């Protein structure tokens, strides 16, 4: 969906989401009242944020133990625990569920990881703060969909202070939804009063971007700020 920036300002005429209830429908043939220059919706921490869960365990356990605990192929592993917590499940309950399949010893390592999880967030990616400033000056309104908890965001608020450029952020644990659920995106469109046809969605996960595309947004898969800047410029955005 290589829309030009002027199309976000003037309206792209792509039609509305037919499967949304009446008050959830947004017209794509007029500027958004809240974001008249168009919007960019960032997935967090998938974009902008320098985030690595290994930092919460490095130096405390051998690399082999860290690899085992953070194994992305483990269907009931650490990713499952984090997803539960990000959906609003009490951390103690998530750990109890994990212990039923992994035992108390490995569960203790996961507990340590959760207790030190602020270390997983280093700050913004190099160039992210400058990019956010450029996008605002280009007339874009910036928003976020955050797969995390408010407690984590508040605990790392100082290192993530440049994210104050975002006009609003929806947090998964408060909505009990995550980025695999189209309802999370629909809720963002409704809460922020923005139209899918005037909105770019950015994430590093192609599956999440595919969800946004199906809902009428212009999805971008970006793994770093340089690549994201290039893709935005291709869409006519001065950044």
N, C-alpha and C positions, 0 to 999 in steps of 0.2 A: 504494500500500500504506500507507494511513494508519493504522498501528498505534499504539495508545496505549502510553505508557511502562510502564504496569502489565503490559501484555502481554509486554513483554520480560522482566519480572521473573517472571511466572507461566507463560510459555510460550504460543506462539500457535497450536500445533497445526496447522502448515501442512504437515507431512510432510517427508520427507528427500529428498536428492538420489539419485535412483534409479541414476544412471550413475556413481556413485563406487564404488571397490572397498570391501570390507567395512570395513577399519579407517578409511576416510575418511568413513563415514556418521556424521551427527550427528543426534541426536534433537532434535526441535523441541518436545517436550512436557515438557521439564524445563529448569531453569536451567542455564546453562553453568557447569562447575566452575571455570573460570578467570575468567569474567566473569559472575557471578551476576546483576548488574543489567542485563545487555545490553551490546552493543558498538557502537562506531562505527568504521568502517574508512575512513580518509581516503586519497584518491589524492594523491600528492605528485609534483611541485610544483603539481598542478592545483588544489589547495585550500590554504588557510592561508598559503602562501608567496607573497611579493611577488617575482615572477620575470619577467624580460623579457630575452631573449637580445640585444636591440639594445644593451643597456648595455655589452656586451662589445666593441662596435665604434664606438659613438657618439663623435665627436671625432677618430677616427683615419682615417675614410674618409668621402667625401661621402654624403649620404643616399641618392642613387640607387644607389650601390654596395652599401650596406647592405641596401636594399630588394631588390636583385637576389639577393644571397647568401642572404638569409633568406626568399625567396619561398616561401610555403607550397604553391604550385601546382607547384613544380618536383619531379617524382617522384624525381629523383636529387640533390636539393639538400641544404641544410644539415640539414633535418629527418631526412633519410635517414642522414646521417653520425651525427647524435646518436643516432638509434635503434640503429644498429649498435653504437656505443660503449656505449649503455645496455644492450645485450644481451650485452656482454662482449667484443666484437671489439676487437682492439688498435687504438688511435687511428691509428697509422701506416698500418695496413692500410686503415682506413676512408678516410683521406686519399688513399691510392693509388687506391682505387676511385673516389673523387670526381674525381680528376685525369683519369681516362680519358674522362670526359664533359665536363669543364669547363676543362681545361687548367691549366698550372702557375700562371699569374698569379692566377686566381680562387681556386685551391686555397690559395695563400699567405694570402689574406684569411680563409679558413675556418680555417687554422692559427692565425692571430692570434686569431680569435674563441675557439677552443678554449683557447688559452693564457691568455686573459683571462676565462674563463667564470665564475670566481667572482664577477665583477662583475655577472653576470646575476641573482644572488641578493641582493636588498637586505635581506631579513629576513622577518618575518611580516607578513601583511596587518593593517591597523589593526583592533583589536578581537579578533584571533585568540587572543592569549594569554589575555585575559579569558574568552573563550568556552571555551577548553580547561579553564580552572579551574572554570568553572560546570558543565561537563559532568561533570567528575570528582566534584564535590560532589553532583551529581544521581544518582550511583551508576553512571554509565556507565564502561566500560573502553575506552580509546582505543588504536587501532592504526594502522599506516600501510602503504601499498603505494607504494613509491618507484620511479619510472621515472628512474633516474639511476645514478651509480656511488658506491661507498663513498668513493672518493677525494674526490669533490666534496662529499659530505656532511661529511666530516671537515674539509675546508678551510674550510667556512663554518659550522662547528659553533658558533662564538661567536654569530653573528647568528641562528642557529636554535636557540639554547639552550632557548627555551620548549617546543620539541618533545620535551623530556625527559618531558613529560606522557604521551607515547605509550608504552605498555607494551612494544611491539615493532614493528619495521619490517622488511618484506621488501624487499630491494633488487634491482632487475631485473638488473643486470650480474652479480650473484652467482648468480642463479637461471637466467639466460639465458632469461628470459621477460619479456614486457611486458604492458601493460594491455589490449592487444587480444586476449590469449590467455586463455581461461577457466581454463586450468590454473594461471595465476598466482593467481587468486582461490581456486581449490580448495586450492592449496598453503597460502595464508594461513589458510584455515579449519582446515586440518589442523595446521599448525605452532602456531597460536595456540589450538587446541582450542576453537573457538567454533562455534556453530550458525548457519547462514544465516538461520533464522527469528528469531533474536535479534540480528541484526546489521543496522545501517544502513550503506550505502556512500555516500560523498560524492565527487563529482568535478564538474568543469566541463564535461566531455566527455559528451554524451548517449549516444554509442556505448558508452563504458565503463560508464555507468550501466545501459544496457540489458543488458550482459553480466551484471552483478551481479543485476539483476532476474530474469534467466532462471535463475540459480543459487539463487534463493529469498531473496535479500537484499532489503531495502527501499531502493531506489536513490533518491538525491536529486541533482538537477542544481542546483548552486549556483555563482554567479559572484562572490559577495562575501559577507563575513561577516554583514552585515545580513540579506541574503536567506536565508542558511543558518539564522541564528538564528530567523527567522520560520517556516521550514519545520519546524524541529525543535520549536518550540513548538506547531505544529499537530498534532504527534504526541504531545503531552502531556509533553514534556521541559522541565523548568524550566531555562532558560538565558538 
